[in-house]
Amino acid sequence: MDSTIRTLAKTLTWQTSGLIVMMAITYAVTGSLMDGGIVAAISAATGACAYVAHERLWSRVNWGRVVEGSR
């Protein structure tokens, strides 16, 4: 199982990249940096919560894990 701090660090790096991409896409569609920033911030906040929940749930599932030395 990943530690909570590892999950949070992964969340931060993933959401930062997503924030940049979402802001660029929204700016390209609307032509507004303000709209791009607002949409990106909302997306990052909701996405971060969903990602943490997803990672924590998957950390409880043993399916597909390979234990070192058991091959």
N, CA, C and O atoms as a DFTB+ gen file, in Angstrom:
284 C
 N C O
     1  1       0.846      -1.179       0.000
     2  2       0.000       0.000       0.000
     3  2       0.891       1.242       0.000
     4  3       1.871       1.312       0.741
     5  1       0.546       2.207      -0.825
     6  2       1.280       3.476      -0.838
     7  2       0.954       4.266       0.419
     8  3      -0.153       4.176       0.950
     9  1       1.924       5.039       0.889
    10  2       1.666       5.910       2.035
    11  2       0.768       7.064       1.583
    12  3       0.685       7.380       0.396
    13  1       0.113       7.669       2.536
    14  2      -0.752       8.810       2.234
    15  2       0.058       9.948       1.622
    16  3      -0.409      10.603       0.689
    17  1       1.253      10.192       2.127
    18  2       2.077      11.286       1.608
    19  2       2.491      11.014       0.163
    20  3       2.580      11.944      -0.639
    21  1       2.748       9.737      -0.180
    22  2       3.082       9.386      -1.562
    23  2       1.887       9.649      -2.469
    24  3       2.038      10.207      -3.557
    25  1       0.713       9.251      -2.025
    26  2      -0.501       9.502      -2.802
    27  2      -0.704      10.998      -3.009
    28  3      -1.042      11.429      -4.112
    29  1      -0.503      11.787      -1.973
    30  2      -0.673      13.237      -2.089
    31  2       0.377      13.857      -3.017
    32  3       0.060      14.773      -3.776
    33  1       1.613      13.374      -2.967
    34  2       2.661      13.883      -3.860
    35  2       2.332      13.543      -5.315
    36  3       2.501      14.382      -6.200
    37  1       1.870      12.332      -5.563
    38  2       1.470      11.940      -6.914
    39  2       0.297      12.795      -7.382
    40  3       0.242      13.199      -8.543
    41  1      -0.629      13.065      -6.489
    42  2      -1.774      13.910      -6.815
    43  2      -1.322      15.305      -7.219
    44  3      -1.799      15.851      -8.214
    45  1      -0.412      15.880      -6.456
    46  2       0.064      17.232      -6.726
    47  2       0.755      17.325      -8.091
    48  3       0.484      18.251      -8.856
    49  1       1.639      16.382      -8.399
    50  2       2.332      16.440      -9.686
    51  2       1.386      16.188     -10.849
    52  3       1.493      16.840     -11.888
    53  1       0.468      15.255     -10.688
    54  2      -0.501      14.951     -11.751
    55  2      -1.428      16.141     -11.986
    56  3      -1.675      16.518     -13.132
    57  1      -1.934      16.726     -10.924
    58  2      -2.874      17.841     -11.059
    59  2      -2.198      19.104     -11.586
    60  3      -2.833      19.899     -12.279
    61  1      -0.935      19.295     -11.270
    62  2      -0.220      20.452     -11.811
    63  2      -0.120      20.352     -13.324
    64  3      -0.357      21.330     -14.033
    65  1       0.229      19.173     -13.817
    66  2       0.295      18.999     -15.273
    67  2      -1.092      19.131     -15.892
    68  3      -1.241      19.722     -16.962
    69  1      -2.098      18.590     -15.233
    70  2      -3.465      18.708     -15.726
    71  2      -3.964      20.143     -15.728
    72  3      -4.701      20.545     -16.629
    73  1      -3.566      20.917     -14.722
    74  2      -3.950      22.322     -14.638
    75  2      -3.418      23.099     -15.839
    76  3      -4.133      23.903     -16.437
    77  1      -2.176      22.852     -16.176
    78  2      -1.563      23.541     -17.311
    79  2      -2.255      23.163     -18.622
    80  3      -2.553      24.025     -19.449
    81  1      -2.501      21.883     -18.798
    82  2      -3.166      21.421     -20.027
    83  2      -4.580      21.976     -20.125
    84  3      -4.980      22.461     -21.184
    85  1      -5.345      21.911     -19.027
    86  2      -6.727      22.388     -19.039
    87  2      -6.795      23.888     -19.299
    88  3      -7.675      24.356     -20.021
    89  1      -5.871      24.640     -18.712
    90  2      -5.867      26.080     -18.932
    91  2      -5.568      26.396     -20.398
    92  3      -6.187      27.284     -20.984
    93  1      -4.621      25.671     -20.983
    94  2      -4.277      25.888     -22.392
    95  2      -5.452      25.549     -23.314
    96  3      -5.730      26.281     -24.264
    97  1      -6.127      24.455     -23.036
    98  2      -7.269      24.049     -23.865
    99  2      -8.398      25.077     -23.761
   100  3      -8.960      25.499     -24.772
   101  1      -8.723      25.475     -22.526
   102  2      -9.809      26.433     -22.331
   103  2      -9.460      27.780     -22.940
   104  3     -10.327      28.439     -23.515
   105  1      -8.212      28.199     -22.826
   106  2      -7.782      29.445     -23.461
   107  2      -7.913      29.348     -24.980
   108  3      -8.367      30.290     -25.629
   109  1      -7.517      28.215     -25.541
   110  2      -7.609      28.031     -26.991
   111  2      -9.062      28.099     -27.469
   112  3      -9.333      28.616     -28.553
   113  1      -9.985      27.586     -26.674
   114  2     -11.399      27.571     -27.055
   115  2     -12.057      28.926     -26.826
   116  3     -12.821      29.397     -27.669
   117  1     -11.765      29.558     -25.683
   118  2     -12.466      30.799     -25.328
   119  2     -11.681      32.063     -25.667
   120  3     -12.281      33.120     -25.858
   121  1     -10.362      31.978     -25.746
   122  2      -9.538      33.155     -25.963
   123  2      -9.366      34.005     -24.716
   124  3      -8.853      35.122     -24.791
   125  1      -9.786      33.491     -23.576
   126  2      -9.729      34.246     -22.329
   127  2      -8.844      33.517     -21.307
   128  3      -9.102      32.366     -20.954
   129  1      -7.795      34.211     -20.841
   130  2      -6.960      33.631     -19.791
   131  2      -7.730      33.479     -18.480
   132  3      -7.523      32.516     -17.742
   133  1      -8.620      34.433     -18.191
   134  2      -9.418      34.370     -16.961
   135  2     -10.313      33.138     -16.971
   136  3     -10.344      32.383     -15.999
   137  1     -11.034      32.934     -18.058
   138  2     -11.894      31.748     -18.162
   139  2     -11.062      30.473     -18.103
   140  3     -11.440      29.499     -17.452
   141  1      -9.929      30.495     -18.788
   142  2      -9.048      29.328     -18.759
   143  2      -8.589      29.007     -17.358
   144  3      -8.571      27.843     -16.957
   145  1      -8.217      30.031     -16.609
   146  2      -7.772      29.825     -15.232
   147  2      -8.866      29.320     -14.324
   148  3      -8.640      28.437     -13.497
   149  1     -10.066      29.884     -14.477
   150  2     -11.191      29.458     -13.636
   151  2     -11.554      27.998     -13.907
   152  3     -11.698      27.203     -12.978
   153  1     -11.700      27.654     -15.179
   154  2     -12.044      26.269     -15.533
   155  2     -10.944      25.318     -15.068
   156  3     -11.239      24.249     -14.532
   157  1      -9.684      25.692     -15.267
   158  2      -8.565      24.845     -14.863
   159  2      -8.533      24.658     -13.347
   160  3      -8.282      23.550     -12.874
   161  1      -8.781      25.713     -12.578
   162  2      -8.768      25.609     -11.116
   163  2      -9.885      24.699     -10.609
   164  3      -9.664      23.871      -9.725
   165  1     -11.074      24.854     -11.168
   166  2     -12.193      23.988     -10.768
   167  2     -11.894      22.544     -11.131
   168  3     -12.130      21.634     -10.336
   169  1     -11.379      22.338     -12.325
   170  2     -11.034      20.993     -12.774
   171  2      -9.949      20.371     -11.894
   172  3     -10.033      19.193     -11.549
   173  1      -8.934      21.154     -11.531
   174  2      -7.846      20.646     -10.695
   175  2      -8.348      20.255      -9.310
   176  3      -7.962      19.216      -8.775
   177  1      -9.204      21.086      -8.734
   178  2      -9.709      20.805      -7.384
   179  2     -10.559      19.533      -7.364
   180  3     -10.375      18.672      -6.503
   181  1     -11.477      19.419      -8.306
   182  2     -12.328      18.224      -8.331
   183  2     -11.523      16.994      -8.759
   184  3     -11.737      15.896      -8.246
   185  1     -10.607      17.186      -9.695
   186  2      -9.780      16.069     -10.153
   187  2      -8.864      15.547      -9.059
   188  3      -8.656      14.338      -8.956
   189  1      -8.315      16.434      -8.241
   190  2      -7.439      16.018      -7.148
   191  2      -8.195      15.151      -6.142
   192  3      -7.694      14.118      -5.699
   193  1      -9.383      15.576      -5.795
   194  2     -10.201      14.785      -4.856
   195  2     -10.522      13.409      -5.429
   196  3     -10.424      12.400      -4.731
   197  1     -10.901      13.376      -6.682
   198  2     -11.228      12.104      -7.325
   199  2      -9.995      11.207      -7.431
   200  3     -10.093       9.995      -7.238
   201  1      -8.829      11.796      -7.737
   202  2      -7.597      11.022      -7.879
   203  2      -7.183      10.411      -6.541
   204  3      -6.810       9.239      -6.489
   205  1      -7.243      11.183      -5.471
   206  2      -6.873      10.657      -4.150
   207  2      -7.787       9.493      -3.780
   208  3      -7.311       8.451      -3.331
   209  1      -9.081       9.660      -3.962
   210  2     -10.024       8.581      -3.657
   211  2      -9.722       7.349      -4.511
   212  3      -9.719       6.229      -3.999
   213  1      -9.473       7.541      -5.790
   214  2      -9.168       6.441      -6.705
   215  2      -7.893       5.708      -6.276
   216  3      -7.879       4.479      -6.203
   217  1      -6.828       6.457      -5.994
   218  2      -5.560       5.851      -5.583
   219  2      -5.696       5.097      -4.264
   220  3      -5.157       4.000      -4.122
   221  1      -6.404       5.668      -3.309
   222  2      -6.542       5.019      -2.003
   223  2      -7.379       3.741      -2.120
   224  3      -7.094       2.747      -1.453
   225  1      -8.402       3.770      -2.961
   226  2      -9.189       2.546      -3.166
   227  2      -8.349       1.474      -3.852
   228  3      -8.368       0.317      -3.431
   229  1      -7.615       1.837      -4.899
   230  2      -6.787       0.862      -5.610
   231  2      -5.658       0.332      -4.734
   232  3      -5.201      -0.792      -4.942
   233  1      -5.199       1.109      -3.764
   234  2      -4.121       0.628      -2.904
   235  2      -4.580      -0.531      -2.028
   236  3      -3.756      -1.255      -1.469
   237  1      -5.883      -0.707      -1.908
   238  2      -6.443      -1.808      -1.115
   239  2      -6.658      -3.080      -1.940
   240  3      -6.976      -4.134      -1.390
   241  1      -6.486      -2.979      -3.238
   242  2      -6.722      -4.122      -4.132
   243  2      -5.384      -4.790      -4.426
   244  3      -4.445      -4.133      -4.876
   245  1      -5.294      -6.088      -4.175
   246  2      -4.055      -6.821      -4.408
   247  2      -3.952      -7.381      -5.821
   248  3      -2.876      -7.816      -6.229
   249  1      -5.026      -7.379      -6.561
   250  2      -5.040      -7.930      -7.908
   251  2      -3.965      -7.272      -8.771
   252  3      -3.862      -6.045      -8.808
   253  1      -3.167      -8.084      -9.463
   254  2      -2.171      -7.582     -10.388
   255  2      -0.844      -7.167      -9.767
   256  3       0.081      -6.787     -10.486
   257  1      -0.738      -7.234      -8.458
   258  2       0.520      -6.883      -7.800
   259  2       1.465      -8.075      -7.863
   260  3       1.052      -9.230      -7.751
   261  1       2.730      -7.767      -8.042
   262  2       3.758      -8.800      -8.037
   263  2       4.610      -8.574      -6.808
   264  3       5.147      -7.486      -6.600
   265  1       4.730      -9.608      -5.999
   266  2       5.538      -9.531      -4.787
   267  2       6.966      -9.899      -5.176
   268  3       7.198     -10.926      -5.813
   269  1       7.922      -9.052      -4.788
   270  2       9.325      -9.309      -5.120
   271  2       9.757     -10.675      -4.598
   272  3       9.445     -11.059      -3.471
   273  1      10.480     -11.394      -5.448
   274  2      11.011     -12.687      -5.058
   275  2      10.036     -13.842      -5.224
   276  3      10.376     -14.986      -4.921
   277  1       8.813     -13.554      -5.706
   278  2       7.817     -14.636      -5.811
   279  2       7.641     -15.104      -7.260
   280  3       6.754     -15.908      -7.547
   281  1       8.471     -14.612      -8.158
   282  2       8.336     -15.023      -9.562
   283  2       8.925     -16.348      -9.803
   284  3       8.896     -16.841     -10.930
